[in-house]
């Protein structure tokens, strides 16, 4: 009970800091630009509140760099935080870039090269364990495949980030625990769908993924600073000026914050480790795209406006399954509850998007096609996880007046719940 009270006290204290950060005001409003790719045409008070929220999130996640982009009817704000970082810095967007694979699929369907109800096994006949799964099910989260990321893999990704992975090796991790349900029977959110989709599209078109994505997704969506690695196993460095990441060591799928000291009962805090080299093969087709915050915004706008074929806007925005059950009493604070899953995207109130994590970086990108609002944020410590980036994006949406039902304070609490390696609160 004492430990529970201490945890609640710590969360409450951090939440108060978050609320205080939101009261900050900036002096950078009014259409100024302060660095490469930076834009500021919003109210100074809103800009200051965004800055306060980002600085608070950096502290809670153990990050020393961040990039944020907010685009709304009342103005735009694109800003980088930290040394050696610009608003144009290349980032590993992980699952926040995952929907590019579904966009590629829709483009090929629109050209008559594939049908969504075609079974993937027809194009990958030697791959066991995927019988009955269609291309459409890989994007609407009804394939029945388990996720490939176990706690063991999470540890390996964090502790040995340059290890190369083949998509077959990752797929085998999923198939060992599949099917979770029969194809089409229920929704199961998993990165395995995009991993398998990338492999199948490469096979059926006899074209490399970098070429397919450049020609059919990046160019049409005005993503001039985006690319897919030609060899995800060996291309471990970002282009010049890239976003250098951090991570705490991982054990059992959780960050290691302290280790035993020399004296009995002593513990020593662990510092996050820099990850200048990361193998994007740890996600492959599920998130290996290198991009920028502005390119991600451009993609989501294009994807949700129907830019990848006739009828694609309706397909992308239609819920494919009922929303998940709300968390039980005492479970982690949601950020906020997901309305449901569409074609490769989560729906959160009026926002559609994805959040993701790859060793060294967490990213979230969301867009409201009706309200013409977008938010993209990335932090350079991956240990807090994708849920932390999502809660921050939801907080920024509330700060920016995006017409959401949650408040900035709600999401400040969610961020505090997801904080990593923070100093312990004093015992009551």
C-alpha positions as CSV (number, residue, x, y, z in Angstrom):
1,X,0.0,0.0,0.0
2,X,2.8,2.4,0.8
3,X,4.4,1.7,-2.6
4,X,1.1,2.5,-4.2
5,X,0.7,5.8,-2.3
6,X,4.3,6.7,-3.3
7,X,3.6,6.0,-6.9
8,X,0.4,8.1,-6.9
9,X,2.2,10.9,-5.1
10,X,4.9,10.9,-7.7
11,X,2.4,11.0,-10.5
12,X,0.5,13.8,-8.8
13,X,3.7,15.8,-8.4
14,X,4.7,15.4,-12.0
15,X,1.2,16.2,-13.1
16,X,1.5,19.5,-11.3
17,X,4.7,20.3,-13.1
18,X,3.0,19.5,-16.4
19,X,0.1,21.8,-15.6
20,X,2.6,24.5,-14.6
21,X,4.5,24.0,-17.9
22,X,1.2,24.7,-19.8
23,X,0.9,28.1,-18.3
24,X,4.2,29.3,-19.9
25,X,3.9,31.9,-22.6
26,X,6.3,32.4,-25.4
27,X,7.8,35.4,-27.1
28,X,8.2,33.9,-30.5
29,X,4.7,34.3,-32.1
30,X,3.7,36.4,-35.1
31,X,5.1,34.7,-38.2
32,X,8.8,34.4,-37.4
33,X,11.1,31.6,-38.5
34,X,14.2,30.8,-36.4
35,X,15.9,27.9,-38.2
36,X,15.9,25.6,-41.2
37,X,12.3,24.4,-41.7
38,X,11.0,26.3,-38.7
39,X,7.7,28.1,-39.0
40,X,5.8,30.2,-36.4
41,X,2.6,31.9,-37.3
42,X,0.5,31.1,-34.2
43,X,-0.4,33.1,-31.1
44,X,2.5,33.7,-28.8
45,X,0.7,32.2,-25.8
46,X,-0.2,29.0,-27.7
47,X,3.5,28.7,-28.8
48,X,4.6,29.2,-25.2
49,X,2.2,26.5,-24.0
50,X,3.5,24.1,-26.7
51,X,7.1,24.8,-25.7
52,X,6.2,24.2,-22.1
53,X,4.5,20.9,-22.9
54,X,7.5,19.7,-25.0
55,X,10.0,20.7,-22.4
56,X,8.0,18.8,-19.7
57,X,7.7,15.7,-22.0
58,X,11.5,15.8,-22.6
59,X,12.1,15.7,-18.9
60,X,9.6,12.9,-18.3
61,X,11.0,10.7,-21.1
62,X,14.7,11.4,-20.5
63,X,15.0,13.1,-23.9
64,X,17.4,15.9,-24.8
65,X,16.0,16.7,-28.2
66,X,12.6,17.0,-29.8
67,X,10.8,18.3,-32.9
68,X,7.2,19.4,-33.1
69,X,4.9,20.4,-35.9
70,X,1.4,21.8,-35.4
71,X,-0.7,23.0,-38.4
72,X,-4.1,24.5,-37.9
73,X,-6.5,27.0,-39.3
74,X,-5.1,29.7,-36.9
75,X,-1.5,29.2,-37.9
76,X,1.4,26.8,-38.0
77,X,4.3,26.0,-35.6
78,X,7.3,23.9,-36.5
79,X,10.1,23.9,-34.0
80,X,13.2,21.9,-33.0
81,X,14.5,21.6,-29.4
82,X,18.1,20.5,-28.5
83,X,21.6,21.0,-29.8
84,X,22.3,20.0,-33.4
85,X,18.7,19.5,-34.3
86,X,16.6,21.4,-36.9
87,X,13.0,21.2,-37.9
88,X,14.2,19.4,-41.1
89,X,16.3,16.8,-39.3
90,X,15.7,13.2,-40.7
91,X,14.0,11.0,-38.1
92,X,13.1,7.3,-37.8
93,X,9.3,7.6,-37.6
94,X,8.8,3.9,-36.8
95,X,5.1,2.9,-36.8
96,X,4.0,6.6,-37.3
97,X,5.2,6.0,-40.9
98,X,3.7,2.5,-41.1
99,X,0.6,3.6,-43.1
100,X,2.7,4.3,-46.1
101,X,2.5,0.5,-46.8
102,X,-1.3,0.7,-46.8
103,X,-1.1,3.7,-49.1
104,X,1.1,1.8,-51.4
105,X,-1.4,-1.1,-51.4
106,X,-4.3,1.3,-52.3
107,X,-2.3,2.8,-55.1
108,X,-1.7,-0.7,-56.6
109,X,-5.4,-1.6,-56.2
110,X,-6.4,1.6,-57.9
111,X,-4.2,0.7,-60.9
112,X,-5.8,-2.7,-61.1
113,X,-2.6,-4.6,-60.1
114,X,-4.1,-6.1,-56.9
115,X,-7.5,-6.7,-55.2
116,X,-8.0,-6.2,-51.5
117,X,-9.7,-9.6,-51.2
118,X,-6.9,-11.5,-52.8
119,X,-5.2,-14.0,-50.5
120,X,-1.6,-13.1,-49.8
121,X,-0.6,-16.8,-49.9
122,X,-1.2,-16.8,-53.7
123,X,1.8,-14.5,-54.0
124,X,3.8,-16.0,-51.2
125,X,3.0,-19.7,-51.8
126,X,6.0,-21.1,-49.8
127,X,5.2,-19.1,-46.7
128,X,3.3,-21.3,-44.2
129,X,0.9,-19.9,-41.6
130,X,-0.7,-17.2,-43.7
131,X,-3.5,-19.2,-45.4
132,X,-6.8,-17.3,-45.8
133,X,-5.3,-13.9,-45.0
134,X,-6.2,-11.2,-47.6
135,X,-4.3,-8.0,-48.5
136,X,-7.1,-5.9,-47.1
137,X,-7.0,-7.7,-43.7
138,X,-3.3,-6.8,-43.3
139,X,-4.3,-3.1,-43.2
140,X,-7.6,-3.3,-41.4
141,X,-6.1,-5.3,-38.5
142,X,-8.1,-8.4,-39.0
143,X,-5.4,-10.8,-40.2
144,X,-5.3,-12.8,-37.0
145,X,-1.5,-12.6,-36.9
146,X,0.2,-12.0,-33.5
147,X,2.6,-9.2,-33.1
148,X,6.2,-10.2,-33.5
149,X,7.6,-8.0,-30.7
150,X,8.0,-10.0,-27.6
151,X,9.7,-8.7,-24.4
152,X,12.8,-10.6,-25.5
153,X,12.9,-8.8,-28.8
154,X,12.2,-5.4,-27.1
155,X,15.3,-6.1,-25.0
156,X,17.4,-7.0,-28.0
157,X,16.2,-4.0,-30.0
158,X,17.3,-1.7,-27.2
159,X,20.5,-3.4,-26.1
160,X,21.8,-4.3,-29.5
161,X,20.3,-1.8,-31.9
162,X,22.6,-2.5,-34.9
163,X,21.7,-6.2,-35.1
164,X,20.3,-7.0,-38.5
165,X,16.9,-8.7,-38.8
166,X,15.3,-10.4,-41.8
167,X,11.6,-10.1,-42.3
168,X,11.4,-13.9,-42.3
169,X,13.0,-14.0,-38.9
170,X,10.5,-11.5,-37.5
171,X,7.6,-13.1,-39.2
172,X,8.6,-16.4,-37.6
173,X,8.3,-14.8,-34.2
174,X,4.7,-13.9,-35.0
175,X,3.7,-17.2,-36.5
176,X,4.9,-19.0,-33.5
177,X,2.0,-17.4,-31.6
178,X,-0.5,-17.2,-34.5
179,X,-3.3,-17.3,-35.3
180,X,-4.7,-15.1,-32.5
181,X,-8.1,-15.6,-34.3
182,X,-9.2,-16.6,-37.7
183,X,-8.7,-14.1,-40.5
184,X,-11.5,-11.6,-40.6
185,X,-13.0,-12.7,-37.3
186,X,-11.7,-10.0,-35.0
187,X,-9.4,-7.0,-34.8
188,X,-5.8,-7.6,-33.6
189,X,-3.5,-4.6,-33.7
190,X,-0.1,-5.8,-34.8
191,X,3.0,-4.7,-36.7
192,X,3.1,-8.1,-38.4
193,X,0.5,-7.1,-41.0
194,X,2.7,-4.3,-42.5
195,X,5.8,-6.5,-42.3
196,X,4.1,-9.2,-44.3
197,X,2.5,-6.6,-46.7
198,X,5.8,-5.1,-47.5
199,X,7.2,-8.5,-48.4
200,X,4.2,-9.5,-50.5
201,X,4.1,-6.2,-52.5
202,X,7.8,-6.5,-53.3
203,X,7.2,-10.0,-54.6
204,X,4.0,-9.3,-56.6
205,X,5.5,-6.2,-58.3
206,X,9.0,-7.5,-58.7
207,X,10.1,-4.0,-57.6
208,X,12.1,-2.9,-54.6
209,X,10.3,-1.2,-51.7
210,X,12.4,2.0,-51.9
211,X,11.4,2.4,-55.6
212,X,7.8,1.5,-55.0
213,X,7.4,4.0,-52.1
214,X,9.3,6.8,-53.8
215,X,7.2,6.6,-57.0
216,X,3.8,5.8,-55.6
217,X,3.8,7.3,-52.1
218,X,6.5,9.8,-51.3
219,X,6.4,11.7,-54.6
220,X,2.6,12.0,-54.8
221,X,2.4,13.1,-51.1
222,X,5.1,15.8,-51.4
223,X,7.5,13.9,-49.2
224,X,10.7,15.1,-50.8
225,X,12.8,14.4,-47.7
226,X,11.6,10.8,-47.1
227,X,13.1,7.5,-48.1
228,X,13.0,3.8,-47.4
229,X,16.4,2.2,-46.9
230,X,17.7,0.2,-49.8
231,X,19.2,-2.3,-47.3
232,X,17.4,-2.0,-43.9
233,X,19.8,-4.5,-42.3
234,X,23.0,-2.5,-43.0
235,X,21.9,1.1,-43.3
236,X,22.2,2.0,-39.6
237,X,23.0,5.7,-39.9
238,X,20.6,8.5,-40.7
239,X,21.5,11.2,-43.3
240,X,23.5,14.2,-42.2
241,X,21.8,16.2,-39.5
242,X,19.8,13.2,-38.4
243,X,18.0,12.9,-35.1
244,X,20.4,11.0,-32.8
245,X,18.5,8.9,-30.3
246,X,18.8,7.7,-26.7
247,X,17.6,4.7,-24.8
248,X,17.8,3.2,-21.4
249,X,19.0,-0.4,-21.3
250,X,16.1,-2.9,-21.3
251,X,15.3,-6.0,-19.3
252,X,12.1,-7.9,-19.5
253,X,10.8,-5.4,-21.9
254,X,11.1,-2.5,-19.4
255,X,13.8,0.2,-19.0
256,X,16.6,-0.4,-16.5
257,X,16.8,2.8,-14.4
258,X,19.2,1.8,-11.7
259,X,21.8,-0.9,-10.8
260,X,23.2,-2.1,-7.5
261,X,26.0,0.1,-6.1
262,X,29.1,-0.9,-4.2
263,X,27.6,-0.5,-0.8
264,X,24.9,-2.8,0.6
265,X,21.5,-1.6,-0.3
266,X,22.9,1.2,-2.6
267,X,21.5,1.8,-6.1
268,X,23.1,3.8,-8.8
269,X,21.0,5.6,-11.5
270,X,21.6,4.5,-15.0
271,X,22.1,7.1,-17.7
272,X,20.5,6.7,-21.2
273,X,22.8,5.4,-23.9
274,X,23.2,7.3,-27.2
275,X,22.2,5.3,-30.3
276,X,23.7,7.0,-33.3
277,X,23.4,3.7,-35.3
278,X,20.2,1.8,-35.4
279,X,19.2,-1.0,-37.8
280,X,15.8,-0.2,-39.3
281,X,15.4,-3.9,-40.1
282,X,14.1,-4.3,-36.5
283,X,10.8,-3.1,-37.9
284,X,11.3,-3.4,-41.7
285,X,8.1,-2.7,-43.6
286,X,6.4,-2.0,-40.3
287,X,8.3,1.3,-39.8
288,X,11.7,1.6,-41.5
289,X,10.9,4.8,-43.3
290,X,13.2,7.8,-42.7
291,X,11.3,11.1,-43.0
292,X,10.8,14.5,-41.4
293,X,7.9,15.9,-39.3
294,X,6.7,18.1,-42.2
295,X,6.8,15.2,-44.6
296,X,4.8,13.0,-42.2
297,X,2.2,15.8,-42.0
298,X,2.1,15.9,-45.8
299,X,1.6,12.1,-46.0
300,X,-1.3,12.1,-43.5
301,X,-3.1,14.9,-45.3
302,X,-2.7,13.2,-48.7
303,X,-3.7,9.8,-47.3
304,X,-6.8,11.0,-45.5
305,X,-8.0,13.2,-48.4
306,X,-8.2,10.2,-50.8
307,X,-4.9,10.8,-52.6
308,X,-4.2,7.1,-53.3
309,X,-7.1,6.1,-55.4
310,X,-10.8,6.3,-56.1
311,X,-12.8,5.8,-52.9
312,X,-9.7,5.7,-50.7
313,X,-10.7,8.5,-48.4
314,X,-13.8,6.6,-47.4
315,X,-11.9,3.4,-46.9
316,X,-9.1,5.1,-44.9
317,X,-11.6,6.8,-42.5
318,X,-14.1,4.0,-42.0
319,X,-13.8,2.0,-38.7
320,X,-13.1,-1.6,-39.5
321,X,-14.0,-3.0,-36.0
322,X,-15.7,-2.0,-32.8
323,X,-13.6,0.0,-30.4
324,X,-11.7,-1.9,-27.7
325,X,-13.2,-2.3,-24.2
326,X,-12.3,0.5,-21.8
327,X,-9.5,-0.2,-19.3
328,X,-10.4,-1.8,-16.0
329,X,-10.3,0.1,-12.7
330,X,-6.7,0.7,-11.7
331,X,-5.2,0.1,-15.1
332,X,-2.8,2.7,-16.7
333,X,-4.4,6.0,-17.6
334,X,-5.5,5.9,-21.3
335,X,-4.2,8.5,-23.8
336,X,-7.2,8.7,-24.6
337,X,-9.3,5.6,-25.4
338,X,-9.0,4.6,-29.1
339,X,-12.3,4.9,-31.0
340,X,-11.2,2.1,-33.4
341,X,-9.0,1.1,-36.2
342,X,-9.4,2.2,-39.8
343,X,-7.3,1.2,-42.8
344,X,-3.9,1.4,-41.2
345,X,-4.7,4.1,-38.7
346,X,-6.0,4.6,-35.2
347,X,-9.0,7.0,-34.7
348,X,-8.9,9.2,-31.6
349,X,-11.9,11.5,-31.6
350,X,-11.6,13.6,-34.8
351,X,-7.9,12.6,-35.2
352,X,-6.5,9.8,-37.3
353,X,-2.9,8.7,-37.1
354,X,-0.3,6.4,-35.5
355,X,2.4,6.5,-32.9
356,X,5.5,4.5,-32.9
357,X,8.8,3.6,-31.3
358,X,12.2,2.5,-32.7
359,X,15.3,2.3,-30.6
360,X,16.3,5.9,-29.8
361,X,13.1,7.6,-31.0
362,X,9.4,7.9,-30.3
363,X,7.0,9.6,-32.8
364,X,3.3,10.4,-33.1
365,X,1.5,11.8,-36.1
366,X,-2.3,12.6,-36.3
367,X,-4.5,14.5,-38.7
368,X,-8.1,15.8,-38.6
369,X,-9.3,15.8,-42.2
370,X,-12.5,17.7,-41.3
371,X,-10.9,20.4,-39.1
372,X,-7.7,20.7,-41.2
373,X,-5.5,20.1,-38.2
374,X,-2.3,18.1,-37.9
375,X,0.2,17.4,-35.2
376,X,3.5,15.5,-35.4
377,X,6.0,15.2,-32.5
378,X,9.2,13.2,-32.0
379,X,11.4,12.7,-29.0
380,X,14.9,11.2,-28.9
381,X,14.5,8.7,-26.1
382,X,12.6,5.6,-27.0
383,X,12.2,4.1,-23.5
384,X,8.9,5.9,-22.7
385,X,7.3,4.1,-25.6
386,X,4.9,4.9,-28.4
387,X,2.1,5.5,-25.9
388,X,4.0,8.4,-24.4
389,X,4.4,10.1,-27.9
390,X,0.7,9.6,-28.5
391,X,-0.3,11.2,-25.2
392,X,1.9,14.2,-26.0
393,X,0.3,14.6,-29.4
394,X,-3.1,14.5,-27.8
395,X,-2.0,17.1,-25.3
396,X,-0.7,19.3,-28.1
397,X,-4.0,18.9,-29.9
398,X,-5.9,20.1,-26.8
399,X,-3.5,23.1,-26.4
400,X,-3.9,24.1,-30.0
401,X,-7.7,24.2,-29.9
402,X,-8.3,21.2,-32.2
403,X,-11.8,20.5,-31.0
404,X,-11.0,17.4,-29.0
405,X,-13.0,16.1,-26.0
406,X,-10.0,15.6,-23.8
407,X,-8.0,18.3,-22.0
408,X,-4.3,19.2,-21.9
409,X,-4.4,18.4,-18.2
410,X,-5.9,14.9,-18.9
411,X,-3.0,14.1,-21.1
412,X,-0.5,15.7,-18.7
413,X,-1.6,13.0,-16.2
414,X,-1.2,10.3,-18.9
415,X,2.3,11.5,-19.6
416,X,3.2,11.4,-15.9
417,X,1.9,7.8,-15.8
418,X,4.3,6.9,-18.6
419,X,7.3,8.8,-17.3
420,X,10.5,6.7,-17.2
421,X,13.4,6.6,-14.7
422,X,12.2,9.6,-12.7
423,X,13.5,10.4,-9.2
424,X,11.4,8.5,-6.6
425,X,8.9,10.6,-4.7
426,X,9.5,10.8,-0.9
427,X,7.6,8.3,1.1
428,X,4.6,9.5,3.0
